[in-house]
Amino acid sequence: MKERIALTIDRGLLGKLDRMVDGVNMRNRSHAVESILSKHLDARGPGHAVILCGGEGTRLRPITYEIPKALIPVQGKPLVAHIFDLLKKYGVNDVIISTGHMKEKVKQGLGSGEGGMKISFIEENKPLGTAGPLALLKGRIDSSFIVSNGDELKDINIKDMFEHHVRNRALATIALTTVSDPSQYGVARLDGNRIVEFVEKPPKDSAPSNLINAGFYILEPEVISMIKPGFSMLERDVFPKLAQQGRLFGFPFSGQWFDTGNMERYEKAIKEWKGIR
C-alpha cells in the first residue's frame, strides 16, 4: 500500500531529479524519488536463488550418459559452480537446486555448500519443466528471488538488475542478452522496458529484436502462486500471463553469456568463457 507525502527539496536537487525522468524507466518525480529510496534503503537484493538442474542434457550425449549436465566440466570445475561464483559475488548465499535426472549424483557432487554458501535441494520425481519445480517452493520463499537455468554461463550485474526490477514494480524481470542470429531462440518484443511477448525462433530478417531470454530471472513470490502443481513452463505458461498484466520486464545486459546446450556451444564456452571477475 502506498501513502501520499509532501516533500521539501532543494531546487538544485529537484533539477537533478527531473533529469532522471524519461517517461520510460522513470515515469515522473514520484517514481524517481521512490526509486532512489528503494536503491538506498532496500537494495540488499534477492536473498535466494533457484537453479534448474533437472534436465537430461540429451544434446550433450555421450557425456551426459555418465555426468549430470550441471556437473559437466568447464575450465576445471562443474558448470553450475560458475553460477555459484556469480551469486556469491552479489551476496546471494542461499541456493536451492532443482534436481531430476541423476539427482543423487548432483547432490553428491554439490554437497550442502561451501565458502558461506548454503545449498539445499528439491527433487523432481518426474520432469516438471522450468516452472513446475517452483510450485514445490510455496511457503518457503517470501521475498524477491532469482531463478537461473543450470546450463548457461552468464555474467550479469545482479545489483543493477534488481534495482531495475524494483524501479519497474515488476513481478518478473528477465535478463536479455544480444545475439547476432536470434532465429534459434525466443526473441523479446519490447515496449520500452516492458516485455510484450516472446517470438519463438523467428526468421532472422523478421525478428522483433536481437534480444533473447538469457535464462536468468528475478521473480516475486506472487509468481509461485500462479504455478499449478505438475509440469509447466515459465516461458509458455507464466510469462505470457505476466506480460498481459504489464508486470513482465526485460533487463538487457552486455556481460558474457554462453549457452552450453549442445556440443558446439559447449566447446565454444570452454574456449571463450572468462569466468566471473
CORDA-V659361 format. One record per helix or strand of 3 or more residues. SS is the DSSP state (alpha for helix, beta for strand). FROM is the first residue (numbers start at 1). TO is the last residue. If there is no record, write none. Layout:
ss-><SS & SS>
from-><FROM & FROM>
to-><TO & TO>
This chain:
ss-><alpha & alpha & beta & alpha & alpha & alpha & alpha & beta & alpha & beta & alpha & beta & beta & alpha & beta & alpha & beta & beta & alpha & beta & alpha & alpha & beta & beta & alpha>
from-><11 & 29 & 48 & 58 & 63 & 69 & 79 & 94 & 103 & 118 & 132 & 145 & 152 & 158 & 172 & 182 & 186 & 194 & 204 & 211 & 221 & 234 & 248 & 257 & 263>
to-><20 & 41 & 53 & 60 & 66 & 71 & 89 & 99 & 110 & 123 & 135 & 149 & 154 & 167 & 178 & 184 & 191 & 200 & 206 & 219 & 225 & 244 & 252 & 259 & 272>
